[in-house]
Amino acid sequence: MSFDVSGLLEGGIIILAAMIVWLIARFLISKVVARAQKGSALLRTQGLRWAQPVMRNLDNKRRAQRADTIGALLRSSVTVAIWTVAVIMVLDAVGINIAPLLASVGIVGIALGFGAREVIRDALAGLFITMEDQYGIGDVIEVGDTTGTVQSVGIRITRLVDERGVIWYIRNGEFAKVGNRSQGQFVPPADEPGAAAGSAALQEEERK
């Protein structure tokens, strides 16, 4: 298969343009995330008023966590979109018939889609957990028969450590029901081992 020079040149220009657009998009997303972490007045602008309920009344750590999670999702989505379009345009520029390729990609995409359902479900669940402030770093939560302190909330995985020091990695899509002891007025049972000490430690942590 031979490629003409003009097609190769056009493909190179497309790749260069895609790289520039990708870098600009990542820069803008990073700027928005940085301002959101600081509780910037950017969120009070007309176009971003929808974000005010999400970011209001959150301490710095939790606000930063949410901004990082949403920023990571935006960066991943933008990267996939830009380079998918760029690859298709380059193939077309060098004279490759992309119709059969798109058909085969569609079939493969359907097959992969069934395997990726769990990943997508976990990612969407993580996004909603983050935006709705269901729990965050430092919260004591109950998931099934596991109770522990949240160490991190990622796009796919929540990590918590229980009272024995065991670290649990739980997929966000598995959270059909979760209890948050750090929200509301939770009072540990009197017969629960270490209940008084744990309650006092939690209250001290919340005052910091």
N, C-alpha and C positions, 0 to 999 in steps of 0.2 A: 504494500500500500504506500503510495507516494503522497507527500504533502507539498503544496506550493508554498513559496516563501511568504507571500502576502498573508496566507492563512496562518502560518506560524507566527508572523509578526502581530497579526490581529489577536491571536491567542495570548501572546505575551503581554500585550496591552491590557487585555481583559484581566489577566492574573494580577498585573500591577494595580489596576483600578480596584479590583476586589480587595487586595491587600490594604490599599489606602482607606477604602470604605470601612473595612474591618477594624483597622487601627483607630479610626475616628469614632466608630461606634463604641468600641471598648473604652476609649478615653471618656466619652460623654457619659457612659454608664457608670464608670468609676467616679466621675465628678458628682453625679447625682447620688450615688451610694455614700460618698464621703460627706456630702451635705446632709443627707438623711441621718447619718450616724451622729451628727452634731446637733440635730434638731433644727436645721436651718430654716429660715423664713421661706425657702423655696417651696415648702409644703403649703404655704398660705397663698400661693399664686392661684389664679383662676383655674389653670389647667390641672393642678394637682390637689385640689381641695378634697377629692375623694380619698386621699391618703391620710388626711388628718385624723380620722378615728383610729387608724392603725397605729400611728406614731405617737398619739397623745398619751401623756401620763406614763410613759415608759422610762425606766432608768437607763443610764448610758449603756450598760452591758447588754441589756435586752434589746434596746433600740439598734445597737450595732449588730447584734446577732441577726435580727430581722432584715436589716439592710443588706448584710452580707449574703443571706440566703436568697433574697429576691434578686440581688445583683448577679449572683452566680447563675440563677435560672435565666435571667435576661441575656447574659453573656453567652451561655450555651445555645440558646435559641437563635440569637443573632448570628453566631458563628456557623451553625448548621445551615441557616437560610442563605447567608451570603455565599458560602462556598458551594452549596448545591447548585445555585443559579450560575455561579462562575464556571463550574465544571461543565454544565450543560452548554453554556455559551461557547466555551473553548472547543468542545467536541464539534459543535456545529460550525465554528469558524475554520477548523482544519479539514472540513469536508466529510466528517464521519456522519453517516445516517443514524440519527439518534432515535428514530421511531422504534426500531426493534429493541434498542437498548432500554428505552423507557418502558416498553412492554415487559421485558424481562425483569427490570427493576421493580415494576409494579407487582409481579408475581412473587419475587423475593421479599418485597416489602410486606406483602400480605402474610407470608410465612413467618417473617421476623416479627410482625405485629402481634401474632399470637404469643410468641415467646416474650415479647417486650411489654405485654399488658401489665404484668406485676410491677415492672420498673416504672412505667408511666403512672400507675395507680399510687405507688409509694411517693413519687415526686409530687404529684398533685396534692396528695394528702399532706405532705410536708409543707407545701406552699400555704395551704389553708390553715394548718396548725400554726404556722408562723404569723400569718396576717391576722388571724382571729385571736392571737395571744392566748391560746388554750393552755400552754405552759411554756416555761423558758428555763434558762440555765439557773440552777440553784433551787428550783421548785421541787418539792417532795410529791411524787405522784404514785398512784396505784394503777397498775395494768395487770388485770387478771389476778393471779396470786403473787405478783411481784410488786414490792414497794421499794422505791429508791429515790435518790436525788439526781436530778437531771444534770449531766455534765456537758452535753452538747446536743443541739438539734440541727441535723443536716437536712438536705433535700430528700434523701431516701431513708436515713437511719437516725433514730434517737438513741443516745447512749446514756445509761443511768447506772449508778452504783448503789447496791443495797447495803443494809446495816452490817453485813458480814464482809463488805469490801469487794464483793463479786460485781464485775462490770457486765452489764447486760446490753446487747445490741438488738434493738427492736425495730423492725421495718415500720415506717409510718403508716403504711396501708393496713397494718394489723390492728390499729387503734380503733376498734369498733366502739369501745367505751373506756374512758380514762378518768380517774379521780385525781383532783389537784388539792392536796392538803394545804398548800401555801396560799390558796385563794379562799375567801370566806372565813369562817370561824371554826376551823377544825380543832377538836379537843380530843387528844389521845385517850383511850381507855386507861383506867387507873391500874389495871392488871397487866398492861402491855410493858414488856421489859424495856427499861430505859426511856419510858414515855415522858417522865418529868424532865429528864436531862435533855432529851431530844426536843421537847417543846421549848425549853429555855434557850437552847442553842439556836433554834429556828427564829425565835423572837429577837435574839441578839443579832442574828444575821440580817434580819429585815430592818433593824434600826440603823445598820451601817449604811 
